[in-house]
């Protein structure tokens, strides 16, 4: 499809004329007109304009193809010829009404009006289920029912993601699981796409069939993307919720593998997002090597599709930021604190400025988490005071965001309890505030270790407040585990081993239920319960738990890891108290080696492990002069 040559040059002349008329004042119009006419006449003979015309015609043809595909995707005139104007109109009305509700929810969410946004999503779900029920009761053709089903999946994905961003852990898994069940009722063809609309398809003209074929090709691509998105969403939700002694995470692994195993695969941008989701799940479980491999796969997809014009630049930039954040977290937990700081800084540097309005709350909370992690990494590099300064910024921004949430929720307080099930404005925001308390408690512990003195009572208060906030926000088991663990750490540093043991044991119970027995997260809590037992003099029990935790860490994290180094040092200390000095020395030597690999020079744990080795190593004593003479005499007798 294109213009005739004469008409094409006339269009160029008209375009040039419009530009000139806009650029000149009234008294110059006549001269501009004459120049435009001369340009148009010259254009007919100018060979250098031919490539420009060809390029423009190519762009026009591409635009026509895209519009044609869009019209096919709306199931418009062809749909009406196949199923009748009445049914086509009803289907279009239901579909448009549902999409309008989704758009309203999106706008409200962007305004941080989360309660009415959730209400709109529930209305959309009710509308689409009603549409499905009507089609089923009227025994409408499969194609019509599939259209409603695809819309139902879209609604469920929106709802699941919304609940996920709000931290409504108990609701997220059912929403995504239902999406997986619903999308499974749609079948993907194997091989070339062939329209299958039953008897109705056979009564239409060939023109009708061509339009339906285009629509079905688009629908099949939508189904594949919906399957992958549903499976990845459920996997994310299961990984975050945990439970069933690690069975939830095992199911998440299967779902991620299934989502990534479709052939043909999903678009590169979706596959890269799923790889990042999988890597984040693996990182949460302490599987650092697997997480690194997943991040590398996501990077390869990002590079491969970097020239794909169908992948919006803003989405690529968002994925790049996300990968920087995840790489920072993996580096942090692997003891590469300088690398972690670099990645965190890269993420913060790439955050786009908000042009008017509010940034998405989920993005705001992500920035808070990055800044909290940055503070912890800075402290591990010996920059504790810089860490407190970073947390001052976080606290100030969290206060401002909390005030904004309160303002937006004030007008509709009654909806909070109805839809969110509690008096908490936003679960994830409250969890973020609680984490700030925990980070401050951890920083106080780090400062006290460096200064070789006990932390202040305020550190315990911060940790206790965090536990209370998380219980109120119905936080995930993982968040509560971390809070209880930090509370136990502070109590141990204050010399309250019995109270610490209570906090550790509750955290251990949650962790086993969440991750299963063989998780490095469970191993860390074995270590901490053992330290509490050691604190009250139960040394043999402590040695058993130290050893159990250490064996898990060696199998999952390796020896050159901060947690493994700490466990080896604690085991060495406890063994020396039991009088097993040889075993204690062996553990101390391994601890010193692990600490050198995991921490920078001058770190307090490196210093402690080296000091313990010196303390446990037997002194090298020179023989006395009399012993030396006796040895010489024996030597001479032996020679004789």
C-alpha positions in Angstrom: 0.0 0.0 0.0 1.5 3.4 -1.0 1.0 6.8 -2.8 1.3 7.3 -6.5 4.5 9.3 -7.3 2.8 12.5 -8.3 0.6 12.4 -5.2 3.6 11.6 -3.0 5.5 14.7 -4.2 2.4 16.8 -3.7 2.3 15.6 0.0 5.9 16.5 0.5 5.2 19.9 -1.0 2.2 20.4 1.3 4.3 19.3 4.3 7.0 21.8 3.5 4.4 24.5 3.0 2.8 23.9 6.4 6.2 24.2 8.1 7.0 27.4 6.3 3.6 29.0 7.0 4.1 28.2 10.7 7.6 29.7 10.7 7.1 33.1 9.0 5.2 36.2 10.0 2.2 37.4 7.9 4.2 39.9 5.8 6.5 37.0 4.6 3.8 34.5 3.6 3.9 35.4 -0.1 7.7 34.8 -0.3 7.4 31.5 1.7 4.6 30.3 -0.7 6.8 30.9 -3.8 9.7 29.0 -2.2 7.5 26.1 -1.3 6.1 25.8 -4.8 9.7 25.9 -6.2 10.7 23.2 -3.7 7.8 21.0 -4.6 8.6 21.3 -8.3 12.3 20.6 -7.7 11.4 17.6 -5.6 9.9 15.9 -8.7 13.3 15.9 -10.4 15.6 15.5 -7.3 16.9 11.9 -7.2 18.2 12.2 -3.6 14.6 12.3 -2.4 13.8 8.8 -3.6 15.3 7.0 -0.5 13.3 9.3 1.7 10.1 8.5 -0.1 10.8 4.8 0.0 11.5 5.0 3.8 8.3 6.9 4.4 6.3 4.4 2.3 7.9 1.5 4.3 6.9 3.2 7.6 3.4 3.7 6.3 3.1 0.0 5.3 4.3 -1.0 8.8 1.8 1.3 10.4 -1.0 -0.2 8.3 0.0 -3.7 9.3 0.0 -2.7 13.0 -3.4 -1.1 12.7 -4.8 -4.2 10.9 -3.5 -6.4 13.6 -5.0 -4.1 16.2 -8.4 -4.2 14.6 -8.2 -8.0 14.3 -7.4 -8.1 18.0 -10.6 -6.3 18.9 -12.7 -9.1 17.4 -14.7 -6.4 15.7 -16.5 -6.6 12.4 -15.4 -10.2 11.7 -16.6 -11.2 15.2 -20.0 -9.6 14.4 -20.3 -11.5 11.1 -19.5 -14.8 12.8 -21.6 -14.5 16.0 -24.0 -11.8 15.2 -24.1 -8.1 15.9 -25.9 -8.5 19.2 -23.4 -11.0 20.7 -20.5 -9.0 19.3 -21.8 -5.8 20.9 -22.5 -7.5 24.2 -19.0 -9.0 24.3 -17.3 -5.7 23.4 -19.4 -3.9 26.0 -18.4 -6.3 28.8 -14.8 -6.3 27.7 -14.6 -2.5 27.6 -16.3 -2.1 31.0 -13.8 -4.5 32.6 -10.9 -2.7 31.1 -12.3 0.6 32.2 -12.4 -0.7 35.8 -8.8 -1.9 35.5 -7.7 1.5 34.3 -9.6 3.2 37.1 -7.9 0.9 39.6 -4.5 1.7 38.0 -5.1 5.5 38.3 -6.3 5.2 41.9 -3.3 3.1 42.8 -1.0 5.7 41.2 -2.7 8.3 43.5 -2.0 6.0 46.5 -5.7 5.5 47.0 -5.3 1.8 47.6 -8.7 1.0 49.2 -10.9 2.3 46.4 -8.4 0.8 43.9 -8.8 -2.6 45.4 -12.6 -2.1 45.3 -12.4 -1.5 41.5 -10.4 -4.6 41.0 -13.0 -6.7 42.9 -15.7 -5.1 40.8 -13.8 -6.0 37.6 -13.5 -9.6 38.9 -17.3 -9.8 39.6 -18.0 -8.3 36.2 -15.9 -10.8 34.3 -17.1 -13.8 36.3 -20.7 -12.7 35.5 -19.8 -12.4 31.8 -18.3 -16.0 31.9 -21.4 -17.4 33.7 -23.8 -15.8 31.1 -21.8 -17.2 28.2 -21.7 -20.6 29.8 -25.4 -20.7 30.6 -26.3 -19.6 27.1 -24.0 -22.3 25.6 -22.1 -19.8 23.6 -19.3 -21.0 21.2 -15.8 -21.8 22.7 -14.3 -18.7 21.0 -16.6 -16.4 22.9 -16.1 -18.1 26.2 -12.3 -18.1 25.6 -12.5 -14.3 25.1 -14.1 -13.8 28.5 -11.6 -16.3 30.0 -8.6 -14.4 28.8 -10.1 -11.2 30.3 -10.6 -13.1 33.6 -7.0 -14.0 33.7 -6.0 -10.4 33.0 -8.1 -9.3 36.0 -6.7 -11.9 38.3 -3.1 -11.0 37.3 -3.9 -7.3 38.1 -5.4 -8.2 41.4 -2.6 -10.6 42.3 0.1 -8.0 41.6 -1.8 -5.4 43.5 -2.1 -7.5 46.6 1.5 -8.5 46.2 2.6 -4.9 46.2 0.5 -4.2 49.2 2.0 -7.0 51.2 -1.3 -8.9 51.6 0.4 -12.2 51.8 -2.6 -14.3 52.7 -4.6 -13.1 49.6 -1.8 -13.2 47.0 -1.4 -17.0 46.6 -5.1 -17.7 46.1 -5.4 -15.0 43.4 -2.4 -16.2 41.4 -3.4 -19.9 41.9 -6.8 -19.1 40.5 -5.2 -17.3 37.5 -3.1 -20.5 36.8 -6.2 -22.7 37.0 -8.3 -20.4 34.7 -5.6 -19.9 32.1 -5.1 -23.7 31.9 -8.6 -24.0 30.4 -7.3 -22.2 27.4 -5.4 -24.4 25.0 -2.3 -23.5 23.0 -2.1 -25.0 19.5 0.9 -27.1 18.5 2.4 -26.0 15.2 0.7 -23.5 12.8 -2.3 -21.7 14.3 -5.6 -22.9 12.8 -8.8 -21.1 13.7 -11.2 -23.5 15.5 -14.5 -21.8 16.0 -16.8 -24.7 15.3 -19.8 -24.5 13.0 -20.0 -20.7 13.1 -16.5 -20.5 11.5 -17.6 -22.6 8.5 -20.5 -20.3 7.5 -18.5 -17.1 7.1 -16.7 -15.9 4.0 -13.0 -16.1 3.4 -12.6 -12.5 4.4 -14.3 -13.3 7.7 -11.9 -16.2 8.2 -8.8 -14.1 7.5 -9.9 -11.6 10.2 -10.6 -14.4 12.7 -7.2 -16.0 11.9 -5.4 -12.8 12.7 -7.4 -12.5 15.9 -6.7 -16.1 16.9 -2.9 -15.6 16.3 -2.9 -12.6 18.6 -5.0 -14.6 21.1 -2.6 -17.5 21.2 0.3 -15.1 21.9 -1.8 -13.6 24.7 -2.5 -17.1 26.1 1.1 -18.0 26.2 2.1 -14.7 27.9 -0.8 -15.2 30.4 0.3 -18.7 31.2 3.9 -17.6 31.9 2.8 -14.5 33.9 0.4 -16.6 36.0 2.9 -19.3 36.7 5.6 -16.8 37.6 3.2 -14.8 39.7 2.1 -17.8 41.8 5.8 -18.9 42.1 6.7 -15.4 43.4 3.9 -15.5 45.9 4.7 -19.0 47.1 8.4 -18.1 47.5 7.6 -15.0 49.5 4.9 -16.7 51.7 6.9 -19.9 52.3 5.6 -22.6 54.6 4.8 -26.3 54.6 8.4 -27.1 55.7 9.8 -25.8 52.5 7.2 -27.4 50.2 5.9 -24.0 49.1 9.4 -23.0 47.8 9.7 -26.4 46.1 6.5 -25.8 44.3 7.7 -22.3 43.4 10.8 -23.8 41.8 8.7 -26.2 39.7 6.5 -23.3 38.5 9.4 -21.1 37.6 11.0 -24.0 35.7 7.7 -24.6 33.9 7.2 -20.9 33.0 10.7 -20.8 31.5 10.3 -24.1 29.7 7.5 -23.2 27.2 8.4 -23.8 23.6 8.0 -21.5 21.8 9.0 -19.3 24.6 7.5 -16.0 25.7 8.8 -12.7 24.5 12.3 -11.9 25.7 11.2 -9.1 28.0 8.8 -11.4 29.8 11.3 -14.3 30.0 13.9 -11.9 31.4 11.5 -10.7 34.1 10.7 -14.4 35.1 14.5 -15.1 35.3 14.8 -12.2 37.6 11.9 -13.4 39.7 13.4 -16.8 40.0 16.8 -15.4 41.0 15.2 -13.3 43.7 13.4 -16.3 45.1 16.7 -18.3 45.1 18.4 -15.4 46.9 15.7 -15.4 49.5 16.4 -19.0 50.2 20.2 -18.5 50.4 21.0 -20.3 47.2 23.5 -17.7 46.1 25.2 -19.7 43.3 21.9 -20.5 41.6 20.7 -16.9 42.0 23.9 -15.6 40.3 23.2 -18.0 37.3 19.6 -16.7 37.0 20.8 -13.1 37.0 23.3 -13.9 34.3 20.5 -15.4 32.2 18.4 -12.3 32.7 21.3 -10.1 31.6 21.9 -12.2 28.5 18.2 -11.8 27.5 18.4 -8.1 28.2 21.4 -7.7 25.9 19.9 -9.9 23.2 16.7 -7.9 23.1 18.4 -4.5 23.5 17.6 -3.6 19.8 14.1 -4.9 19.9 11.9 -1.8 19.2 8.8 -3.6 20.7 10.5 -3.6 24.2 9.8 -0.1 25.5 12.9 1.7 26.7 11.4 2.5 30.1 10.7 -1.2 30.7 14.3 -2.1 29.8 15.6 0.5 32.1 13.4 -0.7 35.0 14.7 -4.3 34.5 18.3 -3.0 34.5 17.7 -1.3 37.8 16.1 -4.4 39.2 19.0 -6.6 38.2 21.4 -4.1 39.8 19.4 -4.3 43.1 19.4 -8.1 43.0 23.1 -8.3 42.2 23.7 -6.1 45.1 21.8 -8.3 47.4 23.6 -11.5 46.3 27.0 -9.8 46.6 26.0 -8.5 50.0 25.1 -12.0 51.4 28.1 -13.5 49.7 30.4 -11.1 51.7 31.4 -8.9 48.7 30.3 -5.7 50.5 32.2 -3.3 48.3 30.5 -4.8 45.2 27.2 -4.6 47.0 27.6 -0.9 47.7 28.5 -0.3 44.0 25.4 -2.1 42.8 23.1 -0.3 45.3 24.5 3.0 44.1 24.0 2.0 40.5 20.3 1.3 41.3 19.7 4.6 43.1 21.5 6.5 40.3 19.2 5.0 37.7 15.9 5.7 39.4 14.0 8.1 37.1 12.7 11.4 38.4 9.0 11.7 38.9 7.5 14.3 36.6 4.6 15.5 38.7 2.3 13.3 40.9 3.5 10.6 43.2 5.9 7.8 42.3 4.5 4.3 42.7 4.5 3.3 46.3 6.1 -0.1 45.5 9.0 1.8 43.9 9.3 4.1 46.9 9.5 1.1 49.3 12.1 -0.5 47.0 14.3 2.5 47.4 13.9 2.4 51.1 15.0 -1.3 51.1 18.0 -0.4 49.0 19.0 2.4 51.3 18.6 0.1 54.3 20.8 -2.5 52.6 23.3 0.1 51.7 23.6 1.2 55.4 24.3 -2.4 56.4 26.9 -2.9 53.7 28.6 0.4 54.7 28.7 -0.8 58.3 30.3 -4.1 57.2 33.0 -2.0 55.5 33.7 -0.2 58.7 31.7 2.9 57.9 29.2 2.7 60.7 28.6 6.4 61.2 27.9 6.8 57.4 25.3 4.0 57.9 23.5 5.9 60.6 23.4 9.0 58.3 21.9 6.9 55.6 19.2 5.7 58.0 18.4 9.2 59.0 17.4 9.9 55.4 15.3 6.7 55.3 13.5 7.6 58.5 12.7 11.1 57.2 11.4 9.8 53.9 9.3 7.0 55.5 7.7 9.6 57.7 6.7 11.7 54.7 5.4 8.7 52.8 3.4 7.6 55.9 1.8 11.0 56.2 0.8 10.8 52.5 -0.7 7.4 53.0 -2.7 8.7 56.0 -3.9 11.7 54.1 -5.1 9.6 51.1 -6.8 7.0 53.4 -8.5 9.5 55.7 -11.6 10.0 53.5 -12.4 6.3 53.4 -11.3 4.8 56.7 -14.2 2.3 56.6 -12.9 0.6 53.5 -9.6 -0.3 55.2 -10.9 -3.0 57.4 -13.3 -4.3 54.7 -10.6 -4.8 52.0 -7.3 -5.0 53.8 -8.6 -6.8 56.9 -6.8 -4.7 59.5 -6.2 -1.1 60.6 -2.8 -1.0 58.9 -2.7 1.5 56.0 -0.3 -0.5 54.0 1.3 -3.8 55.1 4.5 -3.3 53.1 5.0 0.2 54.3 4.6 -0.9 57.9 7.1 -3.7 57.2 9.5 -1.2 55.7 9.3 1.0 58.8 9.8 -2.1 61.0 12.9 -3.0 59.0 14.3 0.5 59.6 14.1 -0.3 63.3 15.9 -3.6 62.8 18.6 -2.0 60.7 19.3 0.6 63.4 19.4 -2.2 66.0 21.9 -4.1 63.8 24.0 -1.0 63.3 24.1 -0.4 67.1 25.3 -4.0 67.5 28.0 -3.4 64.9 29.2 -0.2 66.6 29.3 -2.0 70.0 31.4 -4.8 68.5 33.9 -2.3 67.1 34.0 -0.4 70.3 34.1 -3.7 72.3 31.3 -2.7 74.6 27.6 -3.6 75.1 25.0 -1.8 73.0 22.6 0.6 74.6 19.1 -0.4 75.8 17.6 1.6 72.8 18.9 -1.1 70.5 16.7 -3.7 72.2 13.8 -1.3 72.1 14.2 -0.8 68.4 14.2 -4.5 67.8 11.2 -5.1 70.0 9.2 -2.3 68.3 10.0 -4.0 64.9 8.7 -7.3 66.1 5.5 -5.7 67.3 5.0 -3.7 64.1 5.4 -6.9 62.0 3.0 -8.8 64.0 0.4 -6.0 63.5 1.0 -5.9 59.8 0.5 -9.7 59.4 4.0 -9.8 57.9 5.5 -12.7 56.1 7.2 -15.4 58.2 10.5 -14.4 56.7 10.2 -10.8 57.9 9.2 -11.9 61.4 12.0 -14.4 61.5 14.5 -11.7 60.8 13.1 -9.4 63.4 13.1 -12.1 66.1 16.6 -13.0 65.2 17.8 -9.4 65.6 16.0 -9.1 68.9 17.8 -12.2 70.1 21.1 -10.8 68.9 20.7 -7.6 70.9 19.6 -9.5 74.0 22.7 -11.7 73.8 24.9 -8.6 73.5 23.2 -7.3 76.6 23.9 -10.5 78.5 20.4 -11.8 78.5 20.9 -15.2 77.1 17.7 -16.7 78.5 15.5 -14.0 76.8 17.5 -14.3 73.6 16.9 -18.1 73.6 13.1 -17.5 73.5 13.4 -15.1 70.6 15.7 -17.4 68.7 13.6 -20.5 69.2 10.5 -18.7 67.9 12.4 -17.6 64.9 13.8 -21.1 64.4 10.3 -22.6 64.5 9.1 -20.1 61.8 12.2 -20.8 59.7 11.8 -24.6 59.7 8.1 -24.2 58.7 9.1 -21.6 56.1 12.2 -23.1 54.5 12.6 -26.7 55.7 15.4 -28.3 57.7 18.3 -27.9 55.3 18.1 -24.2 54.6 21.1 -21.9 55.3 18.5 -19.6 57.0 17.7 -22.4 59.4 21.4 -23.0 59.9 21.9 -19.4 61.0 19.3 -19.9 63.7 20.7 -23.2 64.9 23.9 -21.2 65.4 22.1 -18.5 67.4 20.2 -20.9 69.6 23.5 -22.6 70.3 25.1 -19.3 71.3 22.2 -18.8 73.8 22.7 -22.3 75.2 26.4 -21.6 75.5 25.6 -18.4 77.4 23.7 -20.4 80.1 26.4 -23.0 80.3 24.8 -25.8 78.3 28.0 -26.5 76.3 27.4 -30.0 75.0 24.0 -29.0 73.6 25.5 -25.9 72.1 28.3 -27.9 70.3 25.7 -30.2 68.7 23.7 -27.3 67.4 26.8 -25.3 66.2 27.9 -28.5 64.3 24.4 -29.1 62.8 24.2 -25.5 61.6 27.8 -25.5 60.3 27.2 -28.7 58.2 24.2 -27.1 56.5 26.2 -23.9 55.8 29.2 -25.8 54.4 26.8 -27.7 52.0 24.9 -24.7 50.9 27.1 -21.6 51.2 30.7 -23.0 51.3 33.5 -22.1 53.7 34.3 -18.6 52.3 31.1 -17.1 53.6 30.4 -14.6 56.5 27.9 -16.9 58.2 30.1 -19.9 57.9 33.1 -18.0 59.3 31.0 -16.9 62.3 29.8 -20.5 62.9 33.4 -21.9 62.8 34.6 -19.2 65.2 31.7 -19.9 67.7 32.3 -23.6 67.5 36.0 -23.1 68.2 35.1 -20.9 71.2 32.6 -23.4 72.6 35.0 -26.4 72.1 37.8 -24.7 74.0 35.4 -24.2 76.9 34.8 -27.9 77.0 38.5 -28.6 77.1 38.8 -30.0 73.6 41.7 -27.8 72.6 42.8 -29.7 69.6 39.4 -29.7 68.0 39.0 -26.1 69.0 42.3 -25.1 67.3 41.2 -26.9 64.1 37.9 -25.0 64.0 39.7 -21.7 64.8 42.1 -22.1 61.9 39.3 -22.8 59.5 37.4 -19.8 61.0 40.3 -17.5 60.4 40.7 -18.7 56.8 37.0 -18.2 56.1 37.0 -14.7 57.7 39.9 -13.6 55.6 38.0 -14.7 52.5 34.7 -13.1 53.6 35.6 -9.8 55.3 37.9 -6.9 54.6 41.1 -6.4 56.5 40.5 -4.8 59.9 37.0 -6.3 60.3 36.3 -7.2 63.9 35.5 -10.9 63.1 38.9 -11.3 61.3 40.6 -9.8 64.3 38.7 -12.1 66.7 39.4 -15.3 64.7 43.2 -14.5 64.5 43.3 -13.8 68.2 41.6 -17.1 68.9 44.1 -19.0 66.8 46.9 -17.4 68.8 45.3 -18.2 72.1 44.6 -21.9 71.2 47.9 -22.6 69.4 50.3 -24.4 71.9 53.3 -22.2 72.7 56.7 -23.1 71.1 59.2 -23.4 74.0 62.9 -23.6 73.8 64.5 -26.6 75.7 66.4 -25.7 78.9 70.3 -25.9 78.8 70.3 -29.1 80.9 67.7 -30.7 78.6 69.8 -29.6 75.6 73.0 -31.3 77.1 71.1 -34.5 77.8 69.8 -34.6 74.3 73.4 -34.1 73.0 74.6 -36.9 75.2 71.9 -39.3 74.0 72.8 -38.3 70.4 76.5 -39.1 70.9 75.6 -42.5 72.5 73.4 -43.3 69.6 76.2 -42.4 67.2 78.6 -44.7 69.0 
